[in-house]
Amino acid sequence: MRNGGPDESGAKLVGRMVRFALGVVLALVVVPMVIVVVASVSAGSRLTFPPQGFSLSPYATLLESTVIRAALGRSLIVGLMVVAIGLAVGVPATIALVRYRPRFRIGFGVYLLLGVATPLIATAFAFLVLYTRAGVLGSLWPIALAITVANLPFLMFSVASALTNLDTSLEEAAATLGAESVQTFLFVTLPGMMPGILSGTIMIFVLGISEFLISLLLTTIDSQTLPIAIFASLRGPPPPEFAAAAGIYVVLASLVVITLTSFKTTEQFFYRND
């Protein structure tokens, strides 16, 4: 009996097309990051590629700038605030939606997802109007709150994945052995959710320190974060220090990806069996 046929040839063709498309996507993602990182160690006074020699002076100059250091500190504070607000709101909301299934669960879930479904420019303008009326522009916590609303679903998705894949028999065994509800949650449920909480926390932290559009509308001169400080400094040809700032973000993003992929919960989120 003859092996192969039209079906096998078609499958091979589809496989080659998929691999080609994947290679194109990877190239579009990786090549710009490589160019930025290489340009960030340029020895010249202007940002050029290929660089005019190699030097780490752009990173030293970047860190010596008081404006950049202050903006970086604000970005880190905003990121930590985003994490705090996200954990305080996102984790309890996810537990309620997944475990307790309230009556208006679907409507409540859709409401929480509006932040990521709404265009960032619309979210930023809405908060701008609200904060202007409230007179709180210039503080960091309003910026963190707006960024949290826009990115909260990423934390909830991660926590929900961990909670869905948690073996409920462990909680039942704890209850059988006499553990109270609080003890079961603290020593069984919470540790089982921790990979999802950690991956979601890291994700919203990076989104918090790198958010540009919302920060552009909600920051003032005294509260501008690092992306806004870099944007405000764009006058004429960009110096290598800007590429150094972008290189720092690339390194942070790479560390986040490595950390996320090391968690089993991330694999379950993308490849779980329904």
C-alpha positions in Angstrom: 0.0 0.0 0.0 1.3 3.3 -1.0 2.1 5.7 1.9 1.4 9.4 1.8 -0.9 11.2 -0.5 -2.6 14.6 -0.9 -3.4 14.8 2.8 0.2 14.2 3.9 1.5 16.7 1.3 -1.0 19.3 2.5 0.0 18.8 6.1 3.6 19.3 5.2 2.8 22.5 3.3 0.8 23.8 6.2 3.6 23.0 8.6 6.1 24.9 6.5 3.8 27.9 6.3 3.3 27.9 10.0 7.1 27.7 10.7 7.7 30.5 8.2 5.0 32.7 9.8 6.5 32.0 13.2 9.9 32.9 12.0 8.7 36.2 10.6 6.9 37.0 13.8 10.0 36.2 15.9 12.1 38.3 13.6 9.8 41.3 13.9 9.9 41.0 17.7 13.6 40.2 18.2 15.3 42.3 15.6 14.1 45.7 16.9 15.2 44.7 20.4 18.6 43.6 19.2 19.1 46.9 17.4 18.1 48.9 20.5 20.4 47.0 22.8 23.4 47.3 20.3 22.7 51.0 19.8 22.6 51.5 23.5 26.3 50.8 23.8 27.3 53.3 21.1 30.4 55.3 21.7 29.2 58.3 19.6 27.3 61.4 20.7 24.3 60.5 18.5 22.2 57.4 18.3 23.4 55.5 15.2 23.2 51.9 14.0 25.7 50.3 13.5 27.3 52.2 16.4 30.5 54.2 16.2 32.4 51.9 18.6 31.1 50.4 21.8 30.9 51.9 25.2 28.8 51.7 28.4 29.0 55.4 28.9 25.3 55.9 27.7 24.2 53.9 30.7 26.4 55.8 33.1 25.2 59.1 31.7 21.6 58.0 32.0 22.0 57.1 35.6 23.9 60.4 36.3 21.0 62.5 35.2 19.0 63.7 38.1 15.9 64.0 36.0 16.1 60.5 34.7 16.9 59.1 38.2 13.9 60.9 39.7 11.7 59.7 36.9 12.9 56.1 37.3 12.2 56.3 41.0 8.6 57.5 40.3 8.1 54.7 37.7 9.2 52.1 40.3 6.8 53.6 42.9 4.0 53.6 40.4 4.8 50.0 39.6 4.7 49.0 43.3 1.4 50.8 43.7 -0.1 49.0 40.7 1.0 45.7 42.3 -0.5 46.6 45.7 -3.9 47.8 44.2 -4.0 44.8 41.8 -3.4 42.3 44.6 -5.9 43.9 46.9 -8.6 43.9 44.2 -7.8 41.3 41.7 -7.1 38.3 43.8 -10.3 38.4 46.0 -12.3 39.2 42.8 -10.9 36.2 41.0 -11.5 33.9 43.9 -15.1 35.1 44.1 -15.7 34.7 40.4 -14.1 31.3 40.1 -15.0 29.6 43.4 -18.2 31.2 44.7 -19.9 32.0 41.3 -22.0 35.0 42.4 -25.4 35.6 40.8 -24.2 38.3 38.5 -20.8 36.6 37.9 -20.9 37.2 34.1 -21.8 40.8 34.3 -19.2 41.5 37.0 -16.5 39.7 35.0 -17.3 41.7 31.9 -17.2 44.9 34.0 -13.7 44.0 35.3 -12.5 43.3 31.7 -13.6 46.7 30.5 -10.2 48.1 31.4 -8.3 45.9 28.9 -11.1 46.0 26.3 -11.4 49.9 26.3 -8.8 51.7 24.2 -6.1 53.2 26.4 -6.7 56.7 25.0 -10.3 56.6 26.1 -9.4 55.3 29.5 -6.7 58.0 29.9 -9.1 60.8 28.9 -11.8 59.5 31.3 -9.4 59.5 34.2 -8.1 62.9 33.2 -11.5 64.4 33.4 -12.2 62.6 36.7 -8.9 63.6 38.3 -9.2 67.2 37.1 -12.5 67.5 38.8 -11.2 65.9 42.0 -8.0 68.0 42.0 -5.7 65.1 42.4 -3.5 65.5 39.3 0.2 65.6 40.2 0.1 62.7 42.6 1.4 59.2 41.8 -1.4 57.1 43.2 -4.0 58.3 40.6 -1.6 57.3 37.9 -1.2 53.9 39.5 -4.9 53.5 39.9 -5.6 54.2 36.2 -2.9 51.8 35.1 -4.2 49.1 37.4 -7.7 49.4 36.0 -6.3 49.1 32.4 -4.2 46.0 33.2 -6.0 44.2 36.1 -7.4 41.5 33.8 -3.8 40.2 33.2 -3.5 39.5 36.9 -6.9 38.0 37.1 -6.3 35.7 34.1 -3.2 34.4 35.7 -4.7 33.8 39.2 -7.9 32.3 37.6 -5.7 29.8 35.7 -3.9 28.7 38.9 -7.1 28.5 40.8 -8.9 26.4 38.1 -6.0 23.9 38.0 -5.7 23.6 41.8 -6.5 20.1 43.0 -9.6 20.6 45.1 -9.0 17.2 46.8 -6.2 18.8 48.7 -8.6 21.3 50.3 -11.1 18.5 51.0 -8.3 16.5 52.7 -7.4 19.5 54.8 -11.0 20.0 55.9 -11.3 16.3 56.7 -8.2 16.5 58.9 -9.9 19.3 60.9 -8.5 22.4 59.3 -10.8 25.4 59.5 -11.6 27.5 56.4 -9.0 30.1 57.1 -6.3 27.5 57.7 -7.3 25.7 54.5 -7.0 28.9 52.5 -3.7 30.0 54.0 -1.9 26.7 53.9 -3.5 24.9 50.9 -5.3 27.2 48.6 -3.0 30.2 48.7 0.2 28.2 48.1 -1.5 26.5 45.2 -2.4 29.9 43.8 1.0 31.5 44.4 2.5 30.7 40.9 -0.4 32.5 39.3 -0.2 35.4 41.7 3.5 35.8 41.2 3.3 35.6 37.4 0.4 38.1 37.3 2.2 40.4 39.7 5.3 40.5 37.7 3.3 41.2 34.6 1.4 44.1 35.9 4.5 45.5 37.6 6.3 45.7 34.2 3.2 47.2 32.6 3.0 49.7 35.4 6.6 51.0 35.1 6.5 51.1 31.3 3.0 52.5 30.6 3.2 55.5 28.3 -0.2 56.7 27.0 -2.0 56.8 30.3 1.0 58.4 32.0 1.3 61.0 29.2 -2.1 62.4 30.0 -2.1 62.1 33.8 1.4 63.2 34.8 2.7 66.7 35.4 6.2 68.0 35.2 6.8 67.1 38.9 5.3 63.6 38.6 6.5 62.5 35.2 7.6 58.8 35.0 10.6 57.5 33.0 8.8 57.0 29.7 7.4 60.5 29.8 10.8 62.0 30.9 12.4 60.3 27.9 9.7 61.5 25.6 9.9 65.1 26.9 13.7 65.1 26.2 13.3 64.3 22.5 14.7 67.4 21.0 16.7 66.8 17.8 18.6 63.6 17.1 18.2 61.2 20.0 21.3 60.5 22.1 22.5 57.0 23.0 21.1 57.5 26.5 17.6 57.0 25.1 18.6 53.6 23.7 20.1 52.8 27.1 16.8 53.5 28.8 15.1 51.3 26.2 17.8 48.7 26.8 16.9 48.6 30.5 13.3 48.0 29.6 14.3 45.2 27.2 16.3 43.5 30.0 13.4 43.8 32.4 11.0 42.4 29.9 13.4 39.5 29.2 13.7 38.7 32.9 9.9 38.8 33.1 9.5 36.4 30.2 12.0 34.0 31.7 10.4 34.1 35.1 6.9 33.7 33.7 7.8 30.7 31.5 9.4 29.0 34.6 6.0 28.8 36.3 3.9 25.8 35.6 0.8 27.9 35.8 1.8 29.9 32.7 2.0 26.7 30.7 -1.3 25.5 32.0 -2.8 28.9 31.1 -1.8 28.6 27.5 -2.2 24.9 27.0 -4.8 23.8 29.5 -7.3 21.1 28.5 -10.9 22.3 28.6 
